[in-house]
């Protein structure tokens, strides 16, 4: 799937929201639920009686309410920008795509220390499920192996950040980083966005 077959969706406040197929974008434009912001120059959509600009970027006409993101291996890796949360390793294939086979999911408080499927987070004493957004982080194989059935403190390792469920900005980044970023999108991505120049290929959930 190439980026030019897809459309970047902005929330009503022009913050990036998600990426959708251009067909869905055109349907929403016709329904009045989205408006065209930028098109792919020189590309058009034709019907028997009409011609439309090919939508590169669209904006919602009503504010979008955030939906929950399913907890999965791919979504955790995407939330963490495909980066080990202990050593900052970012394994990549030739060409720049994330090398998923070199990344694992680490239970920060390990399963071996769980009680009735629950663990206590060391930084805020919150009790959460052992497999939850707050207790799972991306780790390379070396770090995961070194940490073993210990907490980061017990293993004398430093966690880059305290994990959490994705917020609206995280969800947008997780969607956008699965696609090559075309020039038409870049104006609408914040200058400081870690995904502004990043590109990857679409990935399937496990």
N, C-alpha and C positions, 0 to 999 in steps of 0.2 A: 504494500500500500504506500503510495507516495503522498507527500504533504499536499501537492497541488490538487489532489482528489478530495481534499478535506478543507474544512472551514474553521477558523478560530472564532470562538464565541466569546463576546465580552458581556459582562453584567451591565446593568443600566448605568452604573457609575464608571464604565469603561475599564474595569479591572478584568484581566483574563479569567475565564471560567472553565472552558473545556474545548475539546476538538470534536467536531461531528462530520459525517459525510456531507458533501455539498448538496446531495439530493434532499437531505433533511433540512439543511439551511434554506434551500429554495422553497420548500413546503412551508416553513415557518414564516418566511418573508411574505409569501402569498397570503398566508392567514393573518398577517399583521402582527405576529408575535415577535418578529425580529425585523431589523432594518439593516440595509447594506451600508457598511462603513468603507470597505475597500474591496476592489475586485482584482482578479488576475489579469493583467494587461494583455490584450490581444486574444483573450479566450471568451467565448460566448456560448450560451445555451440557447438552442433553437427549438421552436415548436412549428407547427404548420403555419401559424399566423403571427408569431411574436419572437422577439430576440431579447435575451436578458444578459447582463454582465455576469461573469462567472464569479461567485462570491468567495473572496479570500478571507474577509473579516466581517462579522455581523455583530450587532448589538441587540440585546433583549429590550423590549419595549416596557417590560415590567420586571421588578426586582426578583431575582432568583433566590429561593430559600434553599440553603445548603442541605444536601442529602447525605446520609451516612455512607461511608466507604466500607466495603466488605473487607474483613481482616483476612488476608491471604499472603502467601510468600511473595508474590510479585508486588503487591501493594506495599508491603513493608519495605522491600528493596527500593521501590520507587520513592516512598516517603523519605528514605535515608539517602536519596540521590545515588544509589548503587555504590555506596562508599562504606568501608568498614568503620564502625563507630568506635574502634579502639586504636587502630594504627593509621586510619585515613587512607588506606589503600583503595584505589579505584581501578580494579582490573578491567581492561578493555581489549576487545578484539581488534584486529587490524582494520582500520577504518573508523574506529571510535565507539562502536556499539559496546554496551556493558557485557562483560564476560560472566554470565550468570552462573556458569558451572564452578566458578571460583569464589562464589559468595554463599554464605549460609545464614540461617536465622539463629540467633543466640537468645536463650532465655536468661535475662540479666540476673534475676534470682532463679537459680536452676530448679528444674522439676524435683530433683532429689531433696530440696529443702521446702517443698510445698506441703501444706497440710489441708487435706480435703479439697485439693485442687486450687488452693488459694495461696498467695505469697504476700509478704509485707514489703513494700518498696522502701529501700533504705533512706531515700532522700526526703520523703514526706510522711512515712509510716502509713501510707494508704494501703488498704488491703484490696488486692485485685486478683483476678483469675491468673493462673500461671501463664496461660497463653492469652495475652491481651495486648492491645496497642502499647500500653504503658510498661509492659515487661518483656517486650521482644525488640531486638535491634539487629541490624545487619552486621555480620562479622565475616572476615576472611577465614579460610580454613585454619591458618596458622594461629590466629588469635583465639578462635573458638576452641581449638585443641589445647592451647596453653591455659585458657581459663578453666576448661573442664567443668566439673560440678561445683564451682565456687562462684561467689559474687565477685564483682570487679574489685572491691576492697580486699577480699580474701586472696585474690590472685594478684594484688598489687598492680592492677590495670586501671586506666582512666577512661571512663565513658565520655564520649564527645559531648553529648547532651542527654538530658532526660527525655525519653521518648513519650509521645502522646498520640492521641487520635488525631488524624489529619484535620486541619481547619480549612476554610475556603481557599486560602492561598496555596496550601499544600496540595489540595485536590487539583487545582489548576496546573500546578507544576507537574504533578504526577501524570496528568493527561498529556501535557505539551511535550514533555521530555521523551515521549515515545515516537516522536515524529521529527523528521528533518525540518528545520525552521526556515521557511521561505522568507525572502526579503519583505514581502507584503505584510508579514506578521510582526516584524521586528519593531516597527514604530509603536506598537501597542503593548510591548513587553517592557516592564520597568528596566531602567539602565542597570540597576543592581541585581536583576534577576539572575540566579545561578544557571538558569536554563536558557538565557537569551541566545547564546551561541552554541548551545549543546544540541546534538542530534543523535537519534537512535532509530531503531526500527520498531514497528508494532510488536508487542509481546502478548502471549496468551497466559491467562491465569493457569496455575497448576491445578 
